[in-house]
Amino acid sequence: MATFSGVSVCVWDFDGTLYKPTPELDRAIIEADYILVMKHTGWSREKTVTEFHKVFQVVTPSSTETAAKLAGISVREAAIECELYKDRRKYLARDEKLVSAFESLRTYTHYLLVNGIKEKVTEGLEVLGLSASLFTEVVTSEVVGVNKPQLDGFQYVMKKTGQPPASHLMIGDREAVDLVPAKTVGMQTCLVSWGVTTPQTDSVDSVIEDIYTLPTLLP
């Protein structure tokens, strides 16, 4: 488990990173994508599932981008609409260990870079016990027009901070969506594995089993 040096900005994913993902929430997220596609195409559920998985993890690792492609709408529109069909708060609870971890990292600048919409992410943060004010900005497709793994959001954060790319640490649970693009633009990267995920590329600088470990890797 490598430590990090020269980091001044922490860039965070949200879903599956700031909390341990559950099968129930994973299903709810994909179900929201299915509903969006069915509403826009008129397809049956069977056809939707079949067509969805021809694209998801084949053409793009983003389920929201997959839904947008099939529905014929923008990623920004899909991200907003999908939030209408799920409520992640039902699967979250206050996490004192997470609150303590962020207290340990209070000297760093924090950004959220997420595939979702700001209002819903902020609601989720509040359930976990974190204030949105901890983050300089919550960057979503509402801001940059596209979702990760497109590079726009990563580049937006670096433009905002004005800091060298390597001074940014991207923390996420999905290598293809969060860390490969971050490494492409020069950020340092940390995979939150929750004991399940293992790196598949050299885009991962360090792996931590849970988010609470991160403060031990930063000076």
N, C-alpha and C positions, 0 to 999 in steps of 0.2 A: 504494500500500500504506500504509494509515493506521496511525499508531502509537496506542497506548492510554495513557490517563492515569487515575489514581485506582484502578487495579486492585490488590487485595490478595489475591484468591482466584482461582486458576485451576481451572476445572472441565473435566475432560477426558473426551471419549469415548475408547474403546479401539480397537475393530476399525476399521481403515481410517484411523485418525487417528494413533496412535502408531507405526504401520508402514504402508508402502505396500501397498495391497491388490493382490492378484493374482487373475486370473481363476479359478485353481484353487481358492483359498480361497473366493471368492465362490460358486463352484459347490457347494463342500462345505457352505456355510452354507444355501443354498437346498435342497440335497438333504436335509439334516437336517430341514428344515421339511416337505418332502414325506413323508419317512419317518414323522414324527409323525402327519401327517394320515391317511396310509394305515393306520397301526396303530389309530387311533381310529375310523375310519369304515368300514374294509373296502373302500374304493374301489380301483379299479385305478390304476396310475400315470397312465395317460392321463387319466382323469377327475380325478384329484388335480391334475395340472398345469393342466388347463382351469379348474377351480373356483378354484384358488389365484390365478391371474392375473386372475380376475374381481374379486378383492378387493385383492390387492397392488398398490400404487401407484394404486389407484382409490378404495378406501374408506379405506385406511390405508397410510402409507409404511413401516410396520414389518412385516417378514416374520414375526417371531415373533407379533405380534398377529394377523396373517392366519392363521397356523397355528392359533392358539388359537381364533379364531372358527370356523374350519371343523371343528376337532376337538371343539368344545363344552366346552372346559376353560378355566381361568383363564390369563391371560398369565403369571402367576408359575409355574404348573405347566408351561406350554409352554416357558418359558425354561429351566427346570431340565431337562426331558426332552430338549429339542433338544441340549443339551450332551452327552448320551449318544451322539449319533449323529455327532459330529464331533470332531476333535482339531486345533485350530488350531496347536498346537505344531509339527506337521509342516511348516508353511509359514513358520515364524518362525526368526530367528537373532539372536544377540547383535548389538547395534547401538551401537558406541562413540560415534557422533555423537549418538545419542539420550541416552545416559548423560551426555555432556558438556553437552547442552542443559539437562537437568534440574539439573545442577550449577550452571549459570548462573542458574537460577530458584529456588535454594534458599531465598531470603528470602521467597518467596511461600507461602501456604497452598494445598495441592493436594487436590482431591477427584476421584475417578473417578465418573462417572455413566454407567452402561453398561446395555445390554440383554443380559444374560447372567447367569451366577451367579458369586459371588465366588470360589469355589474355582478355577474354570477360568480366570477372568481373572487371578487371582494367579499361576497356573502360566504363563500367557502372558507376564506381566510378567517373571518370572524368566528366561525364555528370552531376552527382549530385553535383559536386564541391569539391570532396575529392580527395586527392592525394594518390596513393598506398603507398607512402613513410610514411604515417601516421601509417601503419601497419608493425610490425616486419616481418610478413610473411603472404602470402595468401596461406592457406592450402587447397588443393583440392585433388580429387582422383588421379590426376597426381602425387602427392607427396606420398600418403599413399596407393593408389591402390583400395580403396573402398570409398563409400559415407556414409554420415550419414544416418541412425542412427547407423551404425557400430561404434564401440568404438575407432577404430584405430586413427582417426583424433584427438579426444579429448586427447587420451593418448600421441600422438605425440606432441601436444602443451605443455602438462605438462612436458614432457621430455625436450623439448626445453627451457622452462622457469626455470626449476629446483625448482619451487616454490611449496608449499603445495597445494593439490587439492582445498581446500576451499578458497585460495587466488585468484582463477579464477572465474569470473562471465561470464556465457554463456547467451547471449542475442539473442533471436530468436522468430519467430512468429509461429513456429510449435512445439507443445508440444511433440509429439511422435518422431519427427525427430531431434529436437534441444535440448530439455530440459530433456526428460527422460534419454537419454544416458549420458548427462552431469551430471545429478544428480547421476547416477550409478557410475561414476568415482570420485565423491566427490566434483564436482564444485557447486557453488551457481548458481541460475538460475533466469532469468527474462523473462517473456512472454510479447511480444509486441502485444497487442490485436487489435489495431486500432479500438476499439469499437465493435468488432465482435466476437472475440474468448474468450471463458471462460475456465478456467482450468478444467481438467477432472481427474487429479491425484494429489498426494501430491509431485510431482516432481517440481512443480512451487513454488518458494519462494516468488515471487512478480509479480504483473501484472501492466503494464503501458499501458495507452491508445495509446500513440504514443512515438516515439523514442526520442522526444525532452525533455521528462520528466526525462529521466534517470539521468542527472547530479544532479538533486535534491535528488536522493536516495543514492548518493555516497559522502563521506566526502571530 
